[in-house]
Amino acid sequence: MKRPLEIFLFVIVSVVLILILRSKSTAFYYNRAEGYAERGLYDRAVVSYKKAIALDHSLVAAHYGLGNAYLELRMKKPAEAEFRRAIRLKRNFVPAFEALVHIYLQDDAYPQAMETLAEAKSACPGNPKIEELSALVKFSYLTGLLKDGTEAFTSGNKSRAYDLLNEALRVDPEYVFTYYLLGYLYFSEKKYPLAGEMINKALRLDVKFYPARKLLGDIYFEEGKFDNAIAEYNAALSADRKDTALLNSAALAYMNLEKYEQAIYLLKEALILNPGNVNLQYSLACLYRDSGRLQEAVAAYREIIRTDTAFPNVHNDLAGIYKTLGQPGPALEEYREGMFIASEKLSADPGNPFLLADMAAACNGAGKYAEALDYINKAIALKEDYPQAYLILADIHKNLGNFPAEQSALQKAGRFSSRKYVFIEKMLDSSRKQSPQVLPRQ
């Protein structure tokens, strides 16, 4: 009996000694690995971490340290595997979750980062580091999606743009800027009902998001709902009265309702803020003209010409006023100047439909109807949906006494415009009264 007992005790002591030695060896290799890592000797650290793990596969810290050493050596896949092993051994090990997320962020692998964070939230509920990292990843992912979506749209890949923005909505369905950007893209494609739907969703999330108010005003403007547009512009102006572009938009909406005094007031306010802005000066000149304040219009156009004699339409507009005032000499002089400037610009850009239309308007005013028809037909061939070109074409036919052709051109101007222009209807009615041949209303 004594001999077997001695053997049994010997075995027990041996096992204990082996475990002690093994534990000390594991600690030895782990501490050596940590020392190598601190000194930047990551190749040696990897070797020592592996020896420690070979002695104790359950050592979480060694797997985590080995993962970090791999990262320093730019070996992302092995690093990822070690962090995953650490998490399997200790499900709520936050540092390994953090390291994995940062690996995915470096590669812009946001879906994987989001999945890992969802796993971390489940394993470590309420952990402040995980919550903070989750917010950072969501914001980075969203901004990346919005940036990539915008770039895809501007490069012509519209389907990808909408896919990316819809993914942004999936990531955070309450991020107001995503709805705003979708609304802007739909607006730029003239899909006004869809644009309005997106902007209204943005405003339901944040009623004080005033850029959305401005864009909703632009949508209503393009739909010809000028009263609604004014309401949105005024809401946006209540937040920023120094936005001259917004003041200009509101003024143009008032102008379309023939509320000229309100429009003039807003444009003068904008010009006080930005006195050198030629676009604002041009809008004010047009308002003076359309409201019948012709002498003030002449002075305003002259001021624009002093600033920029090649500003689009300015000479043709001024010539039209001189004709209304019964001054054919100055009118012809302005039309000729308009022809000269348009010709100079066309020599550098012969395929520009807007320049071709400007040239056509100047030729028409100067009585060169055949040339005017040639230029305007070229403009329409290049841009079939350009409403202003049809208005010029209508005026050419009117001057030629071809009233049915005038009416046809006016109807096309109305059809290709997203807005309902009252003045087009008035021009059509006037043409019908002069012609026995009446085209049916469209």
C-alpha positions as a LaTeX table, in Angstrom:
\begin{tabular}{lrrr}
\hline
Residue & $x$ (\AA) & $y$ (\AA) & $z$ (\AA) \\
\hline
Met1 & 0.00 & 0.00 & 0.00 \\
Lys2 & 2.83 & 2.36 & 0.80 \\
Arg3 & 4.42 & 2.18 & $-2.66$ \\
Pro4 & 1.27 & 3.09 & $-4.65$ \\
Leu5 & 0.62 & 6.00 & $-2.28$ \\
Glu6 & 4.12 & 7.34 & $-2.85$ \\
Ile7 & 3.64 & 7.08 & $-6.59$ \\
Phe8 & 0.31 & 8.90 & $-6.36$ \\
Leu9 & 1.84 & 11.71 & $-4.29$ \\
Phe10 & 4.76 & 11.95 & $-6.70$ \\
Val11 & 2.39 & 12.37 & $-9.63$ \\
Ile12 & 0.37 & 15.04 & $-7.83$ \\
Val13 & 3.49 & 16.98 & $-6.90$ \\
Ser14 & 4.86 & 16.67 & $-10.44$ \\
Val15 & 1.64 & 17.98 & $-11.98$ \\
Val16 & 1.59 & 20.91 & $-9.58$ \\
Leu17 & 5.24 & 21.68 & $-10.33$ \\
Ile18 & 4.57 & 21.48 & $-14.08$ \\
Leu19 & 1.60 & 23.83 & $-13.75$ \\
Ile20 & 3.68 & 26.27 & $-11.71$ \\
Leu21 & 6.53 & 26.13 & $-14.20$ \\
Arg22 & 4.09 & 26.44 & $-17.11$ \\
Ser23 & 2.44 & 29.47 & $-15.50$ \\
Lys24 & 5.80 & 31.07 & $-14.87$ \\
Ser25 & 6.90 & 30.36 & $-18.43$ \\
Thr26 & 3.67 & 31.86 & $-19.79$ \\
Ala27 & 4.17 & 34.96 & $-17.69$ \\
Phe28 & 7.82 & 35.10 & $-18.75$ \\
Tyr29 & 7.00 & 35.04 & $-22.47$ \\
Tyr30 & 4.06 & 37.42 & $-22.10$ \\
Asn31 & 6.13 & 39.96 & $-20.13$ \\
Arg32 & 8.97 & 39.63 & $-22.62$ \\
Ala33 & 6.50 & 40.27 & $-25.47$ \\
Glu34 & 5.17 & 43.36 & $-23.71$ \\
Gly35 & 8.71 & 44.63 & $-23.27$ \\
Tyr36 & 9.51 & 44.11 & $-26.96$ \\
Ala37 & 6.30 & 45.90 & $-27.95$ \\
Glu38 & 7.10 & 48.88 & $-25.72$ \\
Arg39 & 10.49 & 49.20 & $-27.44$ \\
Gly40 & 8.92 & 48.92 & $-30.91$ \\
Leu41 & 10.42 & 45.47 & $-31.58$ \\
Tyr42 & 7.16 & 44.06 & $-32.93$ \\
Asp43 & 8.65 & 41.08 & $-34.81$ \\
Arg44 & 10.16 & 39.79 & $-31.55$ \\
Ala45 & 6.98 & 40.65 & $-29.68$ \\
Val46 & 4.98 & 38.44 & $-32.07$ \\
Val47 & 7.27 & 35.48 & $-31.39$ \\
Ser48 & 7.02 & 35.86 & $-27.60$ \\
Tyr49 & 3.22 & 36.39 & $-27.65$ \\
Lys50 & 2.86 & 33.19 & $-29.67$ \\
Lys51 & 5.00 & 31.26 & $-27.16$ \\
Ala52 & 2.86 & 32.56 & $-24.31$ \\
Ile53 & $-0.33$ & 31.55 & $-26.18$ \\
Ala54 & 1.10 & 28.11 & $-26.95$ \\
Leu55 & 1.46 & 27.59 & $-23.21$ \\
Asp56 & $-1.97$ & 29.07 & $-22.39$ \\
His57 & $-4.52$ & 29.43 & $-25.20$ \\
Ser58 & $-6.96$ & 31.18 & $-22.84$ \\
Leu59 & $-4.69$ & 34.15 & $-22.12$ \\
Val60 & $-6.88$ & 37.04 & $-23.40$ \\
Ala61 & $-4.22$ & 39.70 & $-22.88$ \\
Ala62 & $-1.74$ & 37.75 & $-25.05$ \\
His63 & $-4.20$ & 37.48 & $-27.94$ \\
Tyr64 & $-4.93$ & 41.18 & $-27.63$ \\
Gly65 & $-1.23$ & 42.08 & $-27.46$ \\
Leu66 & $-0.47$ & 39.84 & $-30.46$ \\
Gly67 & $-3.26$ & 41.59 & $-32.40$ \\
Asn68 & $-1.76$ & 44.99 & $-31.66$ \\
Ala69 & 1.73 & 43.80 & $-32.66$ \\
Tyr70 & 0.33 & 42.55 & $-35.97$ \\
Leu71 & $-1.33$ & 45.92 & $-36.50$ \\
Glu72 & 1.96 & 47.72 & $-35.99$ \\
Leu73 & 3.43 & 45.41 & $-38.64$ \\
Arg74 & 0.49 & 46.31 & $-40.92$ \\
Met75 & $-0.82$ & 42.75 & $-40.89$ \\
Lys76 & $-4.51$ & 43.54 & $-40.54$ \\
Lys77 & $-5.99$ & 40.10 & $-41.20$ \\
Pro78 & $-3.95$ & 38.27 & $-38.53$ \\
Ala79 & $-4.62$ & 41.19 & $-36.16$ \\
Glu80 & $-8.36$ & 40.92 & $-36.76$ \\
Ala81 & $-8.23$ & 37.17 & $-36.08$ \\
Glu82 & $-6.45$ & 37.69 & $-32.74$ \\
Phe83 & $-8.91$ & 40.35 & $-31.59$ \\
Arg84 & $-11.76$ & 37.99 & $-32.49$ \\
Arg85 & $-10.12$ & 35.21 & $-30.42$ \\
Ala86 & $-9.82$ & 37.58 & $-27.47$ \\
Ile87 & $-13.56$ & 38.36 & $-27.71$ \\
Arg88 & $-14.46$ & 34.67 & $-27.91$ \\
Leu89 & $-12.50$ & 34.10 & $-24.71$ \\
Lys90 & $-13.95$ & 37.17 & $-22.97$ \\
Arg91 & $-17.20$ & 38.31 & $-24.55$ \\
Asn92 & $-17.22$ & 41.75 & $-22.88$ \\
Phe93 & $-13.59$ & 42.61 & $-23.65$ \\
Val94 & $-14.06$ & 46.22 & $-24.80$ \\
Pro95 & $-10.46$ & 46.95 & $-25.99$ \\
Ala96 & $-10.70$ & 44.18 & $-28.60$ \\
Phe97 & $-14.01$ & 45.55 & $-29.89$ \\
Glu98 & $-12.46$ & 49.02 & $-30.13$ \\
Ala99 & $-9.45$ & 47.69 & $-32.02$ \\
Leu100 & $-11.64$ & 45.81 & $-34.52$ \\
Val101 & $-13.78$ & 48.87 & $-35.19$ \\
His102 & $-10.70$ & 51.00 & $-35.85$ \\
Ile103 & $-9.40$ & 48.40 & $-38.32$ \\
Tyr104 & $-12.68$ & 48.57 & $-40.23$ \\
Leu105 & $-12.72$ & 52.37 & $-40.15$ \\
Gln106 & $-9.24$ & 52.50 & $-41.69$ \\
Asp107 & $-10.59$ & 50.48 & $-44.62$ \\
Asp108 & $-13.88$ & 52.44 & $-44.77$ \\
Ala109 & $-15.60$ & 49.11 & $-44.05$ \\
Tyr110 & $-18.48$ & 50.81 & $-42.26$ \\
Pro111 & $-21.01$ & 47.95 & $-42.45$ \\
Gln112 & $-18.53$ & 45.65 & $-40.67$ \\
Ala113 & $-17.80$ & 48.36 & $-38.12$ \\
Met114 & $-21.52$ & 48.81 & $-37.47$ \\
Glu115 & $-22.03$ & 45.03 & $-37.10$ \\
Thr116 & $-19.13$ & 44.82 & $-34.65$ \\
Leu117 & $-20.53$ & 47.69 & $-32.61$ \\
Ala118 & $-23.94$ & 46.02 & $-32.48$ \\
Glu119 & $-22.20$ & 42.92 & $-31.12$ \\
Ala120 & $-20.30$ & 45.07 & $-28.61$ \\
Lys121 & $-23.48$ & 46.79 & $-27.41$ \\
Ser122 & $-25.06$ & 43.39 & $-26.82$ \\
Ala123 & $-22.01$ & 42.14 & $-24.90$ \\
Cys124 & $-21.33$ & 45.39 & $-23.03$ \\
Pro125 & $-24.68$ & 47.17 & $-22.57$ \\
Gly126 & $-24.36$ & 50.81 & $-21.53$ \\
Asn127 & $-20.57$ & 50.92 & $-21.87$ \\
Pro128 & $-19.68$ & 54.61 & $-22.41$ \\
Lys129 & $-16.69$ & 53.87 & $-24.64$ \\
Ile130 & $-18.79$ & 51.69 & $-26.95$ \\
Glu131 & $-21.57$ & 54.28 & $-27.04$ \\
Glu132 & $-19.12$ & 57.05 & $-27.90$ \\
Leu133 & $-17.44$ & 54.95 & $-30.59$ \\
Ser134 & $-20.83$ & 53.97 & $-32.01$ \\
Ala135 & $-21.83$ & 57.62 & $-32.39$ \\
Leu136 & $-18.50$ & 58.40 & $-34.09$ \\
Val137 & $-18.84$ & 55.50 & $-36.54$ \\
Lys138 & $-22.44$ & 56.34 & $-37.41$ \\
Phe139 & $-21.54$ & 59.98 & $-38.09$ \\
Ser140 & $-18.47$ & 59.02 & $-40.15$ \\
Tyr141 & $-20.49$ & 56.48 & $-42.14$ \\
Leu142 & $-23.28$ & 58.98 & $-42.77$ \\
Thr143 & $-20.96$ & 61.77 & $-43.91$ \\
Gly144 & $-19.14$ & 59.32 & $-46.17$ \\
Leu145 & $-22.40$ & 58.15 & $-47.73$ \\
Leu146 & $-23.57$ & 61.73 & $-48.26$ \\
Lys147 & $-20.23$ & 62.75 & $-49.76$ \\
Asp148 & $-20.06$ & 59.73 & $-52.06$ \\
Gly149 & $-23.71$ & 60.15 & $-53.02$ \\
Thr150 & $-23.17$ & 63.78 & $-53.98$ \\
Glu151 & $-20.05$ & 62.91 & $-56.00$ \\
Ala152 & $-21.89$ & 60.09 & $-57.77$ \\
Phe153 & $-24.73$ & 62.44 & $-58.70$ \\
Thr154 & $-22.45$ & 65.19 & $-60.03$ \\
Ser155 & $-20.52$ & 62.62 & $-62.08$ \\
Gly156 & $-23.78$ & 61.42 & $-63.68$ \\
Asn157 & $-24.20$ & 58.13 & $-61.80$ \\
Lys158 & $-27.62$ & 59.03 & $-60.43$ \\
Ser159 & $-28.80$ & 55.53 & $-59.56$ \\
Arg160 & $-25.74$ & 54.99 & $-57.35$ \\
Ala161 & $-26.27$ & 58.40 & $-55.77$ \\
Tyr162 & $-29.81$ & 57.52 & $-54.73$ \\
Asp163 & $-28.70$ & 54.07 & $-53.52$ \\
Leu164 & $-26.07$ & 55.66 & $-51.27$ \\
Leu165 & $-28.47$ & 58.24 & $-49.87$ \\
Asn166 & $-31.13$ & 55.62 & $-49.20$ \\
Glu167 & $-28.48$ & 53.58 & $-47.36$ \\
Ala168 & $-27.82$ & 56.72 & $-45.29$ \\
Leu169 & $-31.52$ & 56.80 & $-44.39$ \\
Arg170 & $-31.31$ & 53.14 & $-43.33$ \\
Val171 & $-28.34$ & 53.89 & $-41.08$ \\
Asp172 & $-30.10$ & 56.85 & $-39.46$ \\
Pro173 & $-33.70$ & 57.53 & $-40.54$ \\
Glu174 & $-33.80$ & 60.67 & $-38.41$ \\
Tyr175 & $-30.79$ & 62.50 & $-39.85$ \\
Val176 & $-32.35$ & 65.65 & $-41.28$ \\
Phe177 & $-29.56$ & 66.51 & $-43.71$ \\
Thr178 & $-30.04$ & 63.25 & $-45.65$ \\
Tyr179 & $-33.63$ & 64.19 & $-46.47$ \\
Tyr180 & $-32.47$ & 67.69 & $-47.39$ \\
Leu181 & $-29.82$ & 66.37 & $-49.77$ \\
Leu182 & $-32.24$ & 63.91 & $-51.37$ \\
Gly183 & $-34.68$ & 66.78 & $-51.82$ \\
Tyr184 & $-31.99$ & 68.89 & $-53.46$ \\
Leu185 & $-31.06$ & 66.10 & $-55.89$ \\
Tyr186 & $-34.70$ & 65.53 & $-56.85$ \\
Phe187 & $-35.08$ & 69.30 & $-57.26$ \\
Ser188 & $-32.09$ & 69.48 & $-59.59$ \\
Glu189 & $-33.75$ & 66.80 & $-61.73$ \\
Lys190 & $-37.01$ & 68.78 & $-61.73$ \\
Lys191 & $-38.78$ & 66.01 & $-59.80$ \\
Tyr192 & $-40.58$ & 68.55 & $-57.69$ \\
Pro193 & $-43.19$ & 66.33 & $-55.95$ \\
Leu194 & $-40.45$ & 63.94 & $-54.75$ \\
Ala195 & $-38.27$ & 66.89 & $-53.76$ \\
Gly196 & $-41.12$ & 68.40 & $-51.75$ \\
Glu197 & $-41.78$ & 65.07 & $-50.02$ \\
Met198 & $-38.16$ & 64.82 & $-48.86$ \\
Ile199 & $-38.00$ & 68.43 & $-47.68$ \\
Asn200 & $-41.25$ & 68.11 & $-45.74$ \\
Lys201 & $-39.82$ & 65.04 & $-44.00$ \\
Ala202 & $-36.73$ & 67.07 & $-43.10$ \\
Leu203 & $-38.90$ & 69.83 & $-41.65$ \\
Arg204 & $-40.94$ & 67.35 & $-39.62$ \\
Leu205 & $-37.68$ & 66.31 & $-37.98$ \\
Asp206 & $-36.49$ & 69.88 & $-37.48$ \\
Val207 & $-38.95$ & 72.69 & $-38.13$ \\
Lys208 & $-36.16$ & 75.25 & $-37.71$ \\
Phe209 & $-33.88$ & 73.74 & $-40.36$ \\
Tyr210 & $-34.06$ & 76.88 & $-42.48$ \\
Pro211 & $-32.06$ & 75.68 & $-45.51$ \\
Ala212 & $-34.95$ & 73.26 & $-46.04$ \\
Arg213 & $-37.39$ & 76.19 & $-45.88$ \\
Lys214 & $-35.44$ & 77.96 & $-48.61$ \\
Leu215 & $-35.34$ & 74.85 & $-50.81$ \\
Leu216 & $-39.05$ & 74.24 & $-50.28$ \\
Gly217 & $-39.59$ & 77.83 & $-51.40$ \\
Asp218 & $-37.57$ & 77.10 & $-54.56$ \\
Ile219 & $-39.69$ & 74.00 & $-55.21$ \\
Tyr220 & $-42.92$ & 75.99 & $-54.90$ \\
Phe221 & $-41.41$ & 78.71 & $-57.12$ \\
Glu222 & $-40.65$ & 76.24 & $-59.89$ \\
Glu223 & $-44.15$ & 74.80 & $-59.58$ \\
Gly224 & $-45.60$ & 78.29 & $-60.00$ \\
Lys225 & $-46.98$ & 78.34 & $-56.43$ \\
Phe226 & $-45.60$ & 81.77 & $-55.72$ \\
Asp227 & $-47.68$ & 82.51 & $-52.60$ \\
Asn228 & $-46.41$ & 79.29 & $-51.02$ \\
Ala229 & $-42.87$ & 80.11 & $-52.11$ \\
Ile230 & $-43.08$ & 83.53 & $-50.45$ \\
Ala231 & $-44.29$ & 81.97 & $-47.19$ \\
Glu232 & $-41.28$ & 79.62 & $-47.11$ \\
Tyr233 & $-38.82$ & 82.35 & $-48.09$ \\
Asn234 & $-40.16$ & 84.60 & $-45.32$ \\
Ala235 & $-39.80$ & 81.75 & $-42.81$ \\
Ala236 & $-36.16$ & 81.32 & $-43.86$ \\
Leu237 & $-35.56$ & 85.09 & $-43.79$ \\
Ser238 & $-36.75$ & 85.19 & $-40.19$ \\
Ala239 & $-33.60$ & 83.21 & $-39.35$ \\
Asp240 & $-31.18$ & 85.00 & $-41.70$ \\
Arg241 & $-32.10$ & 88.42 & $-43.08$ \\
Lys242 & $-28.61$ & 88.85 & $-44.54$ \\
Asp243 & $-28.93$ & 86.09 & $-47.16$ \\
Thr244 & $-28.98$ & 88.15 & $-50.37$ \\
Ala245 & $-29.73$ & 85.13 & $-52.59$ \\
Leu246 & $-32.78$ & 84.41 & $-50.43$ \\
Leu247 & $-33.91$ & 88.03 & $-50.62$ \\
Asn248 & $-33.54$ & 87.86 & $-54.41$ \\
Ser249 & $-35.62$ & 84.66 & $-54.61$ \\
Ala250 & $-38.39$ & 86.19 & $-52.51$ \\
Ala251 & $-38.35$ & 89.31 & $-54.68$ \\
Leu252 & $-38.71$ & 87.24 & $-57.86$ \\
Ala253 & $-41.67$ & 85.38 & $-56.35$ \\
Tyr254 & $-43.36$ & 88.71 & $-55.59$ \\
Met255 & $-42.54$ & 89.86 & $-59.13$ \\
Asn256 & $-44.32$ & 86.81 & $-60.61$ \\
Leu257 & $-47.40$ & 87.82 & $-58.60$ \\
Glu258 & $-46.97$ & 91.36 & $-59.99$ \\
Lys259 & $-46.44$ & 92.64 & $-56.46$ \\
Tyr260 & $-43.67$ & 94.92 & $-57.62$ \\
Glu261 & $-43.33$ & 97.23 & $-54.63$ \\
Gln262 & $-42.66$ & 94.34 & $-52.24$ \\
Ala263 & $-40.17$ & 92.88 & $-54.73$ \\
Ile264 & $-38.35$ & 96.19 & $-55.16$ \\
Tyr265 & $-38.17$ & 96.67 & $-51.40$ \\
Leu266 & $-36.49$ & 93.26 & $-50.94$ \\
Leu267 & $-33.99$ & 93.82 & $-53.74$ \\
Lys268 & $-33.01$ & 97.22 & $-52.39$ \\
Glu269 & $-32.48$ & 95.56 & $-49.02$ \\
Ala270 & $-30.26$ & 92.94 & $-50.68$ \\
Leu271 & $-28.26$ & 95.63 & $-52.51$ \\
Ile272 & $-27.57$ & 97.44 & $-49.25$ \\
Leu273 & $-25.98$ & 94.23 & $-48.01$ \\
Asn274 & $-24.13$ & 93.59 & $-51.28$ \\
Pro275 & $-24.00$ & 96.80 & $-53.32$ \\
Gly276 & $-21.67$ & 95.45 & $-56.01$ \\
Asn277 & $-23.72$ & 92.37 & $-56.91$ \\
Val278 & $-24.57$ & 92.67 & $-60.62$ \\
Asn279 & $-27.12$ & 89.85 & $-60.49$ \\
Leu280 & $-29.10$ & 91.75 & $-57.87$ \\
Gln281 & $-28.79$ & 94.96 & $-59.89$ \\
Tyr282 & $-30.11$ & 93.12 & $-62.95$ \\
Ser283 & $-33.10$ & 91.75 & $-61.02$ \\
Leu284 & $-33.92$ & 95.27 & $-59.80$ \\
Ala285 & $-33.64$ & 96.67 & $-63.34$ \\
Cys286 & $-36.04$ & 93.99 & $-64.61$ \\
Leu287 & $-38.46$ & 94.85 & $-61.82$ \\
Tyr288 & $-38.42$ & 98.52 & $-62.73$ \\
Arg289 & $-39.06$ & 97.58 & $-66.36$ \\
Asp290 & $-41.91$ & 95.14 & $-65.60$ \\
Ser291 & $-43.59$ & 97.56 & $-63.19$ \\
Gly292 & $-43.55$ & 100.34 & $-65.80$ \\
Arg293 & $-40.95$ & 102.48 & $-64.03$ \\
Leu294 & $-39.03$ & 102.78 & $-67.29$ \\
Gln295 & $-36.76$ & 105.73 & $-66.53$ \\
Glu296 & $-35.57$ & 104.04 & $-63.35$ \\
Ala297 & $-35.10$ & 100.84 & $-65.38$ \\
Val298 & $-32.94$ & 102.68 & $-67.94$ \\
Ala299 & $-30.77$ & 104.10 & $-65.16$ \\
Ala300 & $-30.44$ & 100.65 & $-63.54$ \\
Tyr301 & $-29.47$ & 98.96 & $-66.82$ \\
Arg302 & $-26.96$ & 101.72 & $-67.53$ \\
Glu303 & $-25.40$ & 101.13 & $-64.12$ \\
Ile304 & $-25.02$ & 97.42 & $-64.95$ \\
Ile305 & $-23.41$ & 98.24 & $-68.30$ \\
Arg306 & $-20.91$ & 100.50 & $-66.56$ \\
Thr307 & $-20.01$ & 97.59 & $-64.28$ \\
Asp308 & $-20.09$ & 94.78 & $-66.87$ \\
Thr309 & $-20.96$ & 95.67 & $-70.44$ \\
Ala310 & $-21.03$ & 91.98 & $-71.42$ \\
Phe311 & $-23.59$ & 90.98 & $-68.78$ \\
Pro312 & $-26.14$ & 88.58 & $-70.39$ \\
Asn313 & $-29.28$ & 90.17 & $-71.91$ \\
Val314 & $-28.57$ & 93.65 & $-70.58$ \\
His315 & $-28.28$ & 95.38 & $-73.98$ \\
Asn316 & $-31.29$ & 93.57 & $-75.44$ \\
Asp317 & $-33.38$ & 94.46 & $-72.38$ \\
Leu318 & $-32.36$ & 98.10 & $-72.51$ \\
Ala319 & $-33.07$ & 98.23 & $-76.24$ \\
Gly320 & $-36.58$ & 96.90 & $-75.59$ \\
Ile321 & $-37.22$ & 99.75 & $-73.15$ \\
Tyr322 & $-36.01$ & 102.32 & $-75.67$ \\
Lys323 & $-38.46$ & 100.84 & $-78.22$ \\
Thr324 & $-41.29$ & 101.16 & $-75.70$ \\
Leu325 & $-40.28$ & 104.79 & $-75.08$ \\
Gly326 & $-40.39$ & 105.46 & $-78.84$ \\
Gln327 & $-36.62$ & 105.91 & $-79.19$ \\
Pro328 & $-35.64$ & 103.66 & $-82.15$ \\
Gly329 & $-32.14$ & 105.14 & $-82.51$ \\
Pro330 & $-30.86$ & 104.24 & $-79.02$ \\
Ala331 & $-32.73$ & 100.92 & $-79.27$ \\
Leu332 & $-30.92$ & 99.95 & $-82.47$ \\
Glu333 & $-27.59$ & 101.00 & $-80.95$ \\
Glu334 & $-28.16$ & 98.68 & $-78.00$ \\
Tyr335 & $-29.23$ & 95.77 & $-80.22$ \\
Arg336 & $-26.07$ & 96.20 & $-82.29$ \\
Glu337 & $-23.96$ & 96.24 & $-79.15$ \\
Gly338 & $-25.74$ & 93.05 & $-78.02$ \\
Met339 & $-24.96$ & 91.44 & $-81.40$ \\
Phe340 & $-21.30$ & 92.41 & $-81.14$ \\
Ile341 & $-20.90$ & 91.02 & $-77.62$ \\
Ala342 & $-22.77$ & 87.80 & $-78.45$ \\
Ser343 & $-20.62$ & 87.33 & $-81.55$ \\
Glu344 & $-17.44$ & 87.73 & $-79.51$ \\
Lys345 & $-18.63$ & 85.14 & $-76.99$ \\
Leu346 & $-19.81$ & 82.71 & $-79.69$ \\
Ser347 & $-16.39$ & 82.77 & $-81.35$ \\
Ala348 & $-15.05$ & 81.14 & $-78.18$ \\
Asp349 & $-18.11$ & 78.96 & $-77.49$ \\
Pro350 & $-20.06$ & 78.38 & $-80.73$ \\
Gly351 & $-22.23$ & 75.57 & $-79.33$ \\
Asn352 & $-23.66$ & 77.52 & $-76.40$ \\
Pro353 & $-27.48$ & 77.61 & $-76.76$ \\
Phe354 & $-27.83$ & 80.56 & $-74.38$ \\
Leu355 & $-25.40$ & 82.71 & $-76.39$ \\
Leu356 & $-27.14$ & 81.66 & $-79.62$ \\
Ala357 & $-30.46$ & 82.77 & $-78.11$ \\
Asp358 & $-28.96$ & 86.11 & $-77.05$ \\
Met359 & $-27.67$ & 86.65 & $-80.58$ \\
Ala360 & $-31.08$ & 85.73 & $-82.02$ \\
Ala361 & $-32.82$ & 88.27 & $-79.74$ \\
Ala362 & $-30.39$ & 91.02 & $-80.75$ \\
Cys363 & $-30.76$ & 90.23 & $-84.48$ \\
Asn364 & $-34.53$ & 90.19 & $-84.11$ \\
Gly365 & $-34.52$ & 93.58 & $-82.42$ \\
Ala366 & $-32.26$ & 94.96 & $-85.15$ \\
Gly367 & $-34.68$ & 93.74 & $-87.84$ \\
Lys368 & $-32.42$ & 90.94 & $-89.11$ \\
Tyr369 & $-35.18$ & 88.31 & $-88.97$ \\
Ala370 & $-33.61$ & 85.65 & $-91.21$ \\
Glu371 & $-30.41$ & 85.68 & $-89.14$ \\
Ala372 & $-32.45$ & 85.69 & $-85.96$ \\
Leu373 & $-34.37$ & 82.58 & $-87.08$ \\
Asp374 & $-31.14$ & 80.81 & $-87.97$ \\
Tyr375 & $-29.60$ & 81.50 & $-84.55$ \\
Ile376 & $-32.69$ & 80.61 & $-82.55$ \\
Asn377 & $-33.26$ & 77.35 & $-84.44$ \\
Lys378 & $-29.65$ & 76.38 & $-83.66$ \\
Ala379 & $-30.24$ & 77.18 & $-79.99$ \\
Ile380 & $-33.40$ & 75.06 & $-79.88$ \\
Ala381 & $-31.67$ & 72.17 & $-81.67$ \\
Leu382 & $-29.03$ & 72.20 & $-78.91$ \\
Lys383 & $-31.47$ & 72.69 & $-76.02$ \\
Glu384 & $-35.00$ & 71.72 & $-76.94$ \\
Asp385 & $-36.43$ & 72.42 & $-73.47$ \\
Tyr386 & $-35.22$ & 76.05 & $-73.21$ \\
Pro387 & $-38.37$ & 78.17 & $-72.63$ \\
Gln388 & $-36.68$ & 81.53 & $-73.30$ \\
Ala389 & $-35.66$ & 80.35 & $-76.77$ \\
Tyr390 & $-39.31$ & 79.77 & $-77.70$ \\
Leu391 & $-40.25$ & 83.23 & $-76.41$ \\
Ile392 & $-37.61$ & 84.72 & $-78.71$ \\
Leu393 & $-38.85$ & 82.55 & $-81.57$ \\
Ala394 & $-42.40$ & 83.74 & $-80.89$ \\
Asp395 & $-41.29$ & 87.38 & $-81.06$ \\
Ile396 & $-39.50$ & 86.78 & $-84.36$ \\
His397 & $-42.65$ & 85.25 & $-85.88$ \\
Lys398 & $-44.73$ & 88.11 & $-84.48$ \\
Asn399 & $-42.46$ & 90.61 & $-86.22$ \\
Leu400 & $-42.83$ & 88.59 & $-89.44$ \\
Gly401 & $-46.62$ & 88.60 & $-89.04$ \\
Asn402 & $-46.75$ & 84.80 & $-88.72$ \\
Phe403 & $-49.22$ & 84.62 & $-85.83$ \\
Pro404 & $-49.94$ & 80.87 & $-85.91$ \\
Ala405 & $-46.18$ & 80.20 & $-85.66$ \\
Glu406 & $-45.97$ & 82.77 & $-82.84$ \\
Gln407 & $-48.73$ & 80.97 & $-80.96$ \\
Ser408 & $-47.06$ & 77.59 & $-81.47$ \\
Ala409 & $-43.79$ & 78.94 & $-80.07$ \\
Leu410 & $-45.56$ & 80.49 & $-77.07$ \\
Gln411 & $-47.32$ & 77.22 & $-76.32$ \\
Lys412 & $-43.96$ & 75.42 & $-76.35$ \\
Ala413 & $-42.49$ & 78.07 & $-74.05$ \\
Gly414 & $-45.28$ & 77.34 & $-71.59$ \\
Arg415 & $-44.97$ & 73.58 & $-71.98$ \\
Phe416 & $-41.23$ & 73.52 & $-71.33$ \\
Ser417 & $-41.46$ & 75.83 & $-68.33$ \\
Ser418 & $-42.18$ & 74.23 & $-64.97$ \\
Arg419 & $-43.93$ & 77.44 & $-63.89$ \\
Lys420 & $-47.25$ & 78.85 & $-64.99$ \\
Tyr421 & $-46.34$ & 82.25 & $-66.39$ \\
Val422 & $-49.29$ & 84.62 & $-66.59$ \\
Phe423 & $-47.54$ & 86.77 & $-69.18$ \\
Ile424 & $-47.33$ & 83.85 & $-71.63$ \\
Glu425 & $-51.09$ & 83.46 & $-71.46$ \\
Lys426 & $-51.50$ & 87.18 & $-72.05$ \\
Met427 & $-49.19$ & 87.05 & $-75.07$ \\
Leu428 & $-51.14$ & 84.10 & $-76.48$ \\
Asp429 & $-54.43$ & 85.92 & $-76.07$ \\
Ser430 & $-53.02$ & 89.00 & $-77.78$ \\
Ser431 & $-51.73$ & 86.92 & $-80.69$ \\
Arg432 & $-55.04$ & 85.13 & $-81.12$ \\
Lys433 & $-56.87$ & 88.44 & $-81.36$ \\
Gln434 & $-54.58$ & 89.50 & $-84.21$ \\
Ser435 & $-54.88$ & 86.27 & $-86.17$ \\
Pro436 & $-57.91$ & 84.59 & $-87.75$ \\
Gln437 & $-56.07$ & 81.28 & $-87.45$ \\
Val438 & $-56.35$ & 80.24 & $-83.84$ \\
Leu439 & $-54.43$ & 77.29 & $-82.52$ \\
Pro440 & $-56.26$ & 75.20 & $-79.92$ \\
Arg441 & $-55.26$ & 75.73 & $-76.31$ \\
Gln442 & $-52.89$ & 73.12 & $-74.94$ \\
\hline
\end{tabular}
